[in-house]
Each structure stands twice: as C-alpha cells, then as structure tokens.
C-alpha cells in the first residue's frame, strides 16, 4: 500500500520502494543461492545466513520450469516435463546434466 497511497510523501514517483524491493530479490537470488548464468550453465553456489534454514524457488530457464529447494544439507532440483533439451546445472565446482522431467539431489557441504 505504501506505493499505491504514497504514504512516505513523494518517494513513489522516484521508485524508491520499488528499487529497494528489487534489490532484496536480487540479494536472495544472486547472493544467497549463488545463482548466475554463465556459458550456457545455470550455476548455483548457495551461501545462506544461519537464520535461513531453507528456501524454495521456481525458475523458468531455457524452456523448463525448475523447482529448486535449498535445505541445510541438500539442494533438490526438479525439472518440468517436456520435449526440450537437457540443461546443465553447475553446483559449486561440478556440472550436472538435468533432463526434462528429472530430479536431482545435490549434497550441500558446510
């Protein structure tokens, strides 16, 4: 409601709140999950603060819906079904081929 009613007295037009929220999402996606796309690989390198025990997200990448579950000891990635090509997931230093409709579970070592 702060954006709709401009309760802060003029910051809505400048997009201050929107910029702050976009930065929050960026921190979660890029910093906590380590998500980056580089050289046709979807890289993940999770590093969560101790207060966050788990996080789930849904991501559309190269024609596949991915459900990614980060938990203390593992990362589970489920790919949607379809007649698309497999994708490459990079996790820390490893690369894993993920086929449509498949699920992979990767241990997280802390």
N, C-alpha and C positions, 0 to 999 in steps of 0.2 A: 504493500500500500504506500510505502514511502515514495516510490517512483510515480504512482498514479496521482497522489494528492500533494506531492512536493512538500512534505512536512518539514523538510530541512531548510526551506526558504531560499530556493534558487539553484540548488545543485543538480536538479533533474535535467534541466536543459543542457548542462555541460556533460552529462553522462557519468557523473562521479560514482554513483552507486553501481551502475552497470559495469563500469571499469573495475571496481572493487570485486564484484561478484565474478567477473570473467577471470580475474587474477586468482581467486580462490579455486575455481575449477582447474585452472592451469597448474596450480601447485599440487592439487590432488592427482591429476593425470600425469603430469611430467615428472614431478619431484617424488611423490610417494610411490607411484607404480614404476617409475623409470621408463615410461612409455615414450618411445621415439621411433620414427620410421626412417630407416637409412638403408640404401642399396637394396631395395625390394625386400627388406626384412622388418617385421614388426618386433622391435626389441622391448623387453621388459627387464627391469633391474630394480625390484621392489626394495624400498627402504622406508618403513613406517615408523613414526614415533611410537614409543612404548604404550601410549594411551589408546592407540588404534590397534585392536586385535584382529580385525578382519575388514575386508571391503570387497564389494561386488560391483562390477560394472558391465554394461553391454556396449559393444563397439561394432560398427559396420566397417569392414576392411576388405577391399578387393572383392566385393560382391558376396561376402559371407558375414552373417551376424555372429559375433563371438560373445559368449558369456564368460567372463573372467572372474574367478573367485580367488581372492587373496586371503589366506588364513595364516596363522602363526607358522605352521610347519610345511605348508604346501600351496602351490598355485594350480588351480584346476581351470582348464580352458576347454569350452565346448563350442564346436563349430556347427552352424546350421547345415541342414541337408541341402543338396543341390548338385547340379552337373558342372560345377565350376572347378577350376584347377586348385590343387593344394596350395597352401601358403606356407611361408617359412616364418617360424617364431624363433626369435633369438632370446635366450634367457641367460642373463649374466654372460658367460663366455661360450655357451652351447647354442647350436642351431637345431631346430626340430621341425620336421615336415608335418603339417597338420592338414589332413584331408577333410573335405566336406562331410559333415555328419559324424565326425570322430571327436573323441575327448582325450585330452592328455592331462596327466597329473605330474607336476614337477616339484620335487622337494625344495624347500627353502632352507638353506643353512644359515643360521645366525651366529 
